[in-house]
Amino acid sequence: MEYKGTHILVLGAGVSGIGVAHIVAGLGAHVVLNDYKQVSFDKKTEHLLEESGVEVITGRQDFSLLDGVERIIVSPGIALTIPILEEAKRRHIEIVGEVELAYEISKAPILAVTGTNGKTTTTTLLAEVVKAAGKPVFVGGNIGLSLSEAAHKATEDGYVVAELSSYQLESSVTFRPKGGIMLNITPDHLQRHKTMEAYQYAKEAIFRRQRADDFMVLNIDDPIVADMAMRVPGKVLSISQQRRVTDGAFFENGVCYAVQNGKPDPVVTVKEIHIPGAHNVENILAVVALSYALGFSKASIASAIDSFDGVEHRIEKVTTYKGVTYYNDSKATNTDSAIKALDAFHQPVILLAGGHDKMTPLEDFMAKVKSNTKAVIFMGEAANRFTQAAITAGVTNIYRADSMEEAVTMGADLATEGDLVLLSPACSSFDWYHCFEERGGDFKQCVHEMAKKGATE
């Protein structure tokens, strides 16, 4: 789209909306940035928007905002069914998300990662491989810059690496990544999408408009993802920890192999993998498959993996105190992610879980809690439902905490030398915190303060 002289409405004044408004205004559009909530910006953001000529209207969202508008760019946190967007549809105003803008303006190929779990780890590692290969890399989406800012800064000789949620993908129109990764699909965000079918359909926008010379990595150990192969227009790269594949990557006898035309090539062994859990082998295989197919050297891929110690808030080791090791897995915002965290350890685990309840089924999670934990401490809005589900599953050592500090202290009291205390909430953070990063930061601070206090006693 040619933006010069157009009238654009940007909905949502968070990181994504601010980035979009700034970029589109810089392309010559008349931009209104709107949020139904009253929003206060820091001085730097205020100056950026003012300098760009963006008109900011917050605290209201009436239909007059649509007058003269040619396109609406909606932030991912906003449902496409809110009243102003329903009215926009009636007026035949085009509605797109930031992913669409990023695709339009990027000079570099986009490599996109989605799935219910593992996106941040996979995106971060993929960016490290690009960097190790000596290529400029620009990271955006759910991590790093807003995706539009990353795309705007990208150069032709580099790559944009994007972590994309279903919220971001569902509003794409022509988006076509050069390379995509679909890690897994499990129930999540059903309060927004309503059904698993709608959730999966939104995810599949990552490959829907690809062409024959594009690449799409599919985790064929996940039956829902494996079934997507028949709908992928591009070149399918399969990954598996259970079987060999013809094109993609597989894991066998402690070795990750890249495969092209049925010829396996060993890339790394478990000795070079420094992040725990079978789910992280899945993430590594996805990166190996895509980067190898794109022509990155095996040495660059192996070097990046060997140097990679994981991402903050995802099974992140905090400290060991009195023989007990504390792990921050605040990014586990659904039950499947928490299950994978529990599977990553063999030591006795004191689990801290709960938060804003997504109302997903709990049977599999509680079965794992029963088999893989020494005790569980529930907190937040989800505590009552989680407790009842745990009792039904036969979990016996159940405790409740009314703050993160209390949960950490309780975990320390329940643990003995050699145990782990693991924050893996299986919930979003919006009951007590603004985001999972804030929750993980609070957990780490509570752990460090407890250890500091103990050291001085």
C-alpha positions as CSV (number, residue, x, y, z in Angstrom):
1,M,0.0,0.0,0.0
2,E,1.1,3.5,-0.7
3,Y,0.7,5.4,2.6
4,K,1.6,8.9,1.5
5,G,-1.4,11.2,2.0
6,T,-3.7,8.4,3.3
7,H,-5.7,8.5,6.6
8,I,-4.8,5.7,8.9
9,L,-6.4,4.8,12.3
10,V,-4.1,2.8,14.6
11,L,-6.0,1.0,17.4
12,G,-4.1,0.2,20.6
13,A,-1.5,2.4,22.2
14,G,0.8,-0.3,23.4
15,V,4.3,-1.2,22.0
16,S,2.8,-2.5,18.7
17,G,0.5,0.5,18.2
18,I,3.2,3.1,19.0
19,G,5.6,1.4,16.6
20,V,3.0,1.2,13.8
21,A,1.9,4.9,14.2
22,H,5.5,6.1,14.2
23,I,6.4,4.1,11.1
24,V,3.2,4.9,9.0
25,A,3.4,8.6,9.9
26,G,7.0,8.5,8.6
27,L,5.7,7.1,5.4
28,G,3.6,10.2,4.9
29,A,0.2,9.1,6.2
30,H,-2.1,11.2,8.4
31,V,-2.2,9.0,11.5
32,V,-4.5,8.8,14.6
33,L,-3.4,6.6,17.4
34,N,-6.4,5.5,19.5
35,D,-7.0,3.5,22.7
36,Y,-10.3,3.2,24.5
37,K,-8.4,3.5,27.8
38,Q,-6.8,6.7,29.0
39,V,-3.1,6.2,28.3
40,S,-0.1,8.1,29.6
41,F,3.2,7.9,27.7
42,D,6.7,8.4,28.9
43,K,8.5,11.5,27.7
44,K,10.5,9.6,25.0
45,T,7.3,8.1,23.5
46,E,5.5,11.5,23.7
47,H,8.3,13.2,21.8
48,L,8.5,10.4,19.2
49,L,4.7,10.6,18.4
50,E,4.7,14.4,18.5
51,E,7.7,14.6,16.2
52,S,6.1,12.1,13.8
53,G,2.9,14.2,13.6
54,V,0.7,11.4,15.1
55,E,-2.5,12.6,16.6
56,V,-3.2,10.8,19.8
57,I,-6.8,10.2,21.1
58,T,-7.2,8.0,24.2
59,G,-9.9,7.5,26.7
60,R,-12.7,7.2,24.1
61,Q,-13.4,5.1,21.0
62,D,-16.5,6.5,19.2
63,F,-17.4,5.8,15.6
64,S,-16.4,9.4,14.5
65,L,-12.8,8.1,14.5
66,L,-13.7,6.2,11.4
67,D,-14.6,9.3,9.3
68,G,-12.3,9.6,6.3
69,V,-10.2,6.6,7.4
70,E,-8.9,4.4,4.5
71,R,-7.2,1.7,6.6
72,I,-7.2,0.5,10.2
73,I,-4.2,-1.2,11.7
74,V,-5.1,-3.0,14.8
75,S,-2.8,-4.1,17.6
76,P,-2.8,-7.9,18.4
77,G,-4.3,-7.6,21.9
78,I,-7.5,-6.2,20.4
79,A,-10.3,-8.6,19.4
80,L,-11.5,-8.1,15.8
81,T,-15.1,-8.1,17.1
82,I,-15.1,-4.9,19.1
83,P,-17.8,-2.4,18.2
84,I,-15.6,0.1,16.3
85,L,-14.2,-2.7,14.1
86,E,-17.7,-4.1,13.4
87,E,-18.7,-0.6,12.3
88,A,-15.6,-0.4,10.2
89,K,-16.6,-3.6,8.4
90,R,-20.0,-2.2,7.7
91,R,-18.3,0.8,6.2
92,H,-16.0,-1.4,4.1
93,I,-12.8,0.0,5.8
94,E,-9.8,-2.3,5.4
95,I,-8.7,-3.8,8.7
96,V,-5.2,-5.3,9.0
97,G,-2.6,-6.1,11.7
98,E,1.0,-5.0,12.2
99,V,2.2,-8.2,10.5
100,E,0.7,-7.0,7.3
101,L,2.4,-3.6,7.6
102,A,5.7,-5.2,8.4
103,Y,5.5,-7.5,5.3
104,E,4.7,-4.5,3.1
105,I,7.7,-2.4,4.2
106,S,10.4,-5.0,4.8
107,K,13.3,-5.1,2.4
108,A,14.5,-8.3,4.0
109,P,13.0,-11.8,3.9
110,I,10.9,-12.6,6.9
111,L,11.4,-15.8,8.9
112,A,8.3,-16.4,11.1
113,V,7.8,-18.6,14.1
114,T,4.5,-19.7,15.6
115,G,3.0,-22.4,17.7
116,T,1.4,-22.6,21.1
117,N,4.7,-23.1,23.0
118,G,8.4,-22.6,22.4
119,K,8.1,-19.5,20.1
120,T,10.4,-17.2,22.1
121,T,13.2,-19.8,22.5
122,T,13.0,-20.8,18.8
123,T,12.8,-17.2,17.6
124,T,15.8,-16.1,19.7
125,L,17.9,-19.1,18.7
126,L,17.0,-18.6,15.0
127,A,18.2,-15.0,15.2
128,E,21.4,-16.2,16.8
129,V,22.0,-18.5,13.9
130,V,21.5,-15.7,11.4
131,K,23.9,-13.5,13.5
132,A,26.5,-16.4,13.6
133,A,26.3,-16.6,9.8
134,G,27.3,-12.9,9.6
135,K,24.0,-11.6,8.4
136,P,22.2,-8.6,9.8
137,V,19.2,-9.7,11.8
138,F,16.2,-7.7,13.1
139,V,13.9,-9.4,15.6
140,G,10.3,-8.3,16.3
141,G,6.8,-9.4,17.1
142,N,6.1,-10.8,20.5
143,I,9.8,-10.1,21.5
144,G,12.3,-7.4,20.7
145,L,11.1,-4.4,18.7
146,S,7.5,-3.9,17.4
147,L,7.5,-6.0,14.2
148,S,6.9,-2.9,12.0
149,E,10.0,-1.2,13.5
150,A,12.1,-4.3,12.9
151,A,10.9,-4.5,9.3
152,H,11.5,-0.8,8.7
153,K,15.1,-1.1,9.9
154,A,15.9,-4.3,8.0
155,T,18.3,-4.2,5.2
156,E,18.2,-6.2,1.9
157,D,21.2,-8.3,2.9
158,G,19.6,-9.4,6.3
159,Y,16.6,-11.1,7.7
160,V,13.6,-10.2,9.9
161,V,13.0,-12.9,12.5
162,A,9.4,-12.7,13.9
163,E,7.7,-14.4,16.8
164,L,4.0,-14.4,15.9
165,S,1.0,-15.2,17.9
166,S,-2.5,-16.3,16.6
167,Y,-3.6,-12.7,17.5
168,Q,-1.0,-11.3,15.1
169,L,-1.6,-13.8,12.3
170,E,-5.4,-13.6,12.2
171,S,-5.3,-10.1,10.9
172,S,-2.8,-10.7,8.1
173,V,-4.0,-10.4,4.5
174,T,-1.1,-10.9,2.1
175,F,1.7,-11.8,4.6
176,R,4.1,-14.4,3.1
177,P,7.2,-15.3,5.1
178,K,10.2,-16.8,3.2
179,G,10.5,-19.4,6.0
180,G,8.0,-20.4,8.7
181,I,8.0,-22.6,11.7
182,M,4.9,-24.3,13.2
183,L,6.0,-25.9,16.5
184,N,2.8,-27.3,18.1
185,I,-0.9,-26.7,18.6
186,T,-2.6,-27.2,22.0
187,P,-5.6,-25.5,23.5
188,D,-4.9,-21.8,24.3
189,H,-6.5,-18.4,23.8
190,L,-9.9,-20.0,23.5
191,Q,-11.5,-17.1,25.3
192,R,-10.7,-15.1,22.2
193,H,-10.9,-17.7,19.4
194,K,-13.8,-19.7,21.0
195,T,-12.9,-23.0,19.2
196,M,-9.7,-25.0,18.5
197,E,-10.6,-24.9,14.8
198,A,-10.6,-21.0,14.8
199,Y,-7.4,-20.9,16.8
200,Q,-5.7,-23.3,14.4
201,Y,-7.0,-21.5,11.4
202,A,-5.5,-18.2,12.7
203,K,-2.1,-20.0,13.2
204,E,-2.2,-21.4,9.6
205,A,-2.1,-17.9,8.2
206,I,1.7,-18.3,8.6
207,F,1.8,-20.5,5.5
208,R,-1.5,-19.9,3.7
209,R,0.0,-17.6,1.1
210,Q,3.4,-19.1,0.7
211,R,4.7,-20.2,-2.7
212,A,6.6,-23.2,-3.9
213,D,10.0,-21.7,-3.2
214,D,9.2,-20.8,0.4
215,F,9.9,-23.1,3.4
216,M,7.6,-24.3,6.1
217,V,8.8,-26.3,9.1
218,L,6.2,-28.7,10.6
219,N,6.7,-30.7,13.8
220,I,5.2,-34.0,12.7
221,D,5.3,-35.4,16.2
222,D,2.3,-33.2,16.8
223,P,-0.6,-34.8,14.9
224,I,-2.5,-31.5,14.4
225,V,0.6,-29.9,12.9
226,A,1.5,-33.0,10.9
227,D,-2.0,-32.8,9.3
228,M,-1.2,-29.3,8.0
229,A,1.3,-30.7,5.4
230,M,-1.4,-31.2,2.8
231,R,-2.3,-27.5,3.0
232,V,1.2,-26.0,2.8
233,P,1.8,-24.5,-0.6
234,G,5.6,-24.2,0.0
235,K,8.3,-26.7,0.7
236,V,7.6,-28.7,3.8
237,L,10.5,-29.4,6.2
238,S,9.5,-32.0,8.8
239,I,11.1,-32.3,12.3
240,S,10.7,-35.3,14.6
241,Q,12.2,-36.8,17.7
242,Q,10.4,-40.1,17.0
243,R,11.4,-41.0,13.4
244,R,13.7,-40.1,10.5
245,V,12.5,-37.6,7.9
246,T,13.3,-37.0,4.2
247,D,13.6,-33.2,4.4
248,G,14.0,-31.2,7.6
249,A,15.7,-32.4,10.8
250,F,15.4,-35.3,13.3
251,F,16.9,-36.4,16.6
252,E,18.3,-39.8,17.1
253,N,20.7,-41.3,19.7
254,G,21.6,-37.9,21.1
255,V,22.3,-36.3,17.7
256,C,20.4,-33.6,15.8
257,Y,20.5,-34.3,12.1
258,A,19.7,-31.9,9.2
259,V,18.3,-33.7,6.2
260,Q,18.0,-32.8,2.5
261,N,16.7,-35.2,-0.1
262,G,17.0,-38.1,2.4
263,K,20.6,-37.4,3.3
264,P,21.1,-36.9,7.0
265,D,23.9,-34.6,8.2
266,P,24.8,-34.5,11.9
267,V,24.8,-30.9,13.2
268,V,25.0,-31.0,17.1
269,T,24.9,-33.6,19.9
270,V,23.3,-33.3,23.3
271,K,26.7,-32.2,24.6
272,E,26.3,-28.9,22.7
273,I,22.7,-28.4,23.9
274,H,22.5,-26.4,27.1
275,I,18.8,-25.9,27.6
276,P,16.9,-28.7,29.3
277,G,13.9,-30.7,28.1
278,A,12.6,-32.6,25.1
279,H,10.6,-29.5,24.1
280,N,13.8,-27.6,23.6
281,V,15.1,-30.4,21.3
282,E,12.0,-29.7,19.3
283,N,12.8,-26.0,19.2
284,I,16.4,-26.7,18.1
285,L,15.3,-29.1,15.4
286,A,13.0,-26.4,14.0
287,V,15.9,-24.0,13.8
288,V,18.3,-26.6,12.3
289,A,15.7,-27.5,9.6
290,L,15.0,-24.0,8.5
291,S,18.5,-22.5,8.7
292,Y,20.0,-25.5,6.9
293,A,17.4,-25.3,4.1
294,L,18.1,-21.6,3.7
295,G,21.8,-22.4,3.1
296,F,23.4,-21.3,6.4
297,S,26.5,-23.3,7.2
298,K,26.5,-26.2,9.6
299,A,29.3,-24.5,11.5
300,S,27.2,-21.3,12.0
301,I,24.2,-23.4,13.2
302,A,26.2,-25.5,15.6
303,S,28.1,-22.5,17.0
304,A,24.9,-20.7,17.7
305,I,23.3,-23.7,19.5
306,D,26.4,-24.4,21.5
307,S,26.5,-20.8,22.7
308,F,22.8,-20.6,23.5
309,D,21.7,-20.8,27.2
310,G,18.0,-20.1,26.7
311,V,15.8,-17.1,27.2
312,E,14.7,-15.2,30.3
313,H,11.6,-16.5,32.0
314,R,11.7,-19.9,30.2
315,I,13.1,-22.6,32.6
316,E,15.6,-20.0,33.6
317,K,17.9,-21.0,36.5
318,V,17.7,-18.3,39.2
319,T,20.0,-19.6,41.9
320,T,20.8,-22.5,44.2
321,Y,20.3,-21.8,47.9
322,K,20.8,-24.3,50.7
323,G,21.0,-27.1,48.1
324,V,17.7,-26.2,46.5
325,T,17.7,-24.8,42.9
326,Y,15.1,-22.2,41.8
327,Y,13.8,-22.0,38.3
328,N,11.8,-19.2,36.7
329,D,9.4,-20.4,34.0
330,S,7.0,-17.5,34.1
331,K,6.5,-17.7,30.3
332,A,4.6,-21.0,30.8
333,T,1.2,-19.3,30.4
334,N,-0.7,-22.5,29.6
335,T,-0.9,-26.0,30.9
336,D,1.0,-27.7,28.0
337,S,4.0,-25.4,28.5
338,A,3.9,-26.2,32.3
339,I,3.8,-29.9,31.5
340,K,6.8,-29.6,29.3
341,A,8.7,-27.8,32.1
342,L,7.8,-30.6,34.6
343,D,9.0,-33.2,32.0
344,A,12.4,-31.4,31.8
345,F,13.5,-32.4,35.3
346,H,14.2,-35.6,37.1
347,Q,14.7,-34.1,40.6
348,P,11.8,-33.7,43.1
349,V,9.9,-30.5,42.2
350,I,8.0,-28.0,44.3
351,L,5.7,-26.4,41.8
352,L,4.3,-22.8,42.0
353,A,1.4,-22.5,39.7
354,G,-1.7,-20.3,39.1
355,G,-2.6,-16.8,37.9
356,H,-5.3,-15.6,35.5
357,D,-7.2,-18.7,34.6
358,K,-7.6,-19.3,30.8
359,M,-10.3,-22.0,31.6
360,T,-8.6,-24.7,29.6
361,P,-9.0,-28.4,30.6
362,L,-6.8,-29.4,33.5
363,E,-6.9,-33.2,33.5
364,D,-3.5,-33.8,31.7
365,F,-1.8,-31.1,33.7
366,M,-3.0,-32.4,37.1
367,A,-2.0,-35.9,36.1
368,K,1.5,-34.6,35.5
369,V,1.4,-32.6,38.7
370,K,0.5,-35.8,40.6
371,S,3.4,-37.9,39.0
372,N,6.1,-35.2,38.8
373,T,5.9,-33.0,41.8
374,K,6.6,-33.4,45.5
375,A,4.2,-30.6,46.4
376,V,2.3,-27.9,44.6
377,I,1.5,-24.3,45.7
378,F,-1.4,-22.6,43.9
379,M,-1.9,-18.8,43.8
380,G,-3.9,-16.2,42.0
381,E,-7.4,-16.2,40.5
382,A,-7.0,-19.8,39.3
383,A,-6.2,-21.2,42.7
384,N,-9.7,-22.5,43.5
385,R,-10.3,-24.3,40.2
386,F,-6.7,-25.6,40.2
387,T,-7.1,-26.9,43.7
388,Q,-10.4,-28.7,43.0
389,A,-8.9,-30.3,39.8
390,A,-5.8,-31.4,41.7
391,I,-7.9,-33.0,44.4
392,T,-9.9,-34.8,41.8
393,A,-6.7,-36.1,40.2
394,G,-5.5,-37.4,43.5
395,V,-2.8,-34.8,44.2
396,T,-2.2,-34.7,48.0
397,N,0.4,-32.1,48.9
398,I,-1.5,-29.0,47.9
399,Y,-0.8,-25.6,49.4
400,R,-2.1,-22.0,48.8
401,A,-0.3,-18.7,48.8
402,D,-1.6,-15.2,48.6
403,S,1.5,-13.5,47.2
404,M,4.7,-14.4,45.3
405,E,6.8,-13.8,48.4
406,E,4.6,-16.2,50.4
407,A,4.8,-18.8,47.6
408,V,8.6,-18.6,47.5
409,T,9.0,-18.8,51.2
410,M,6.6,-21.8,51.4
411,G,8.4,-23.5,48.5
412,A,11.7,-23.1,50.4
413,D,10.2,-24.6,53.6
414,L,8.8,-27.6,51.7
415,A,12.0,-28.3,49.8
416,T,15.0,-30.3,51.0
417,E,18.5,-30.4,49.6
418,G,18.5,-31.7,45.9
419,D,14.9,-30.5,45.3
420,L,13.8,-27.8,42.8
421,V,11.4,-25.0,43.3
422,L,9.8,-24.2,39.9
423,L,7.6,-21.3,39.0
424,S,5.6,-22.6,36.0
425,P,2.2,-21.0,36.3
426,A,0.1,-22.6,33.5
427,C,-1.8,-19.3,33.5
428,S,-1.4,-15.8,32.2
429,S,-0.3,-13.1,34.6
430,F,-3.0,-10.6,34.4
431,D,-4.5,-11.1,37.8
432,W,-1.5,-9.9,39.8
433,Y,0.8,-8.5,37.1
434,H,0.9,-6.7,33.8
435,C,2.8,-9.4,32.0
436,F,4.7,-12.6,32.5
437,E,8.0,-10.7,32.5
438,E,6.9,-8.7,35.6
439,R,5.7,-12.0,37.3
440,G,9.0,-13.7,36.6
441,G,10.9,-10.6,37.8
442,D,9.0,-10.7,41.1
443,F,9.7,-14.4,41.5
444,K,13.5,-13.8,41.0
445,Q,13.5,-10.8,43.3
446,C,11.7,-12.8,46.0
447,V,14.2,-15.7,45.6
448,H,17.3,-13.4,45.7
449,E,16.0,-11.5,48.7
450,M,15.3,-14.7,50.6
451,A,18.8,-16.0,49.9
452,K,20.3,-12.6,50.8
453,K,18.4,-12.6,54.1
454,G,19.4,-16.1,54.9
455,A,23.0,-15.4,54.2
456,T,23.0,-12.6,56.8
457,E,21.2,-14.4,59.5
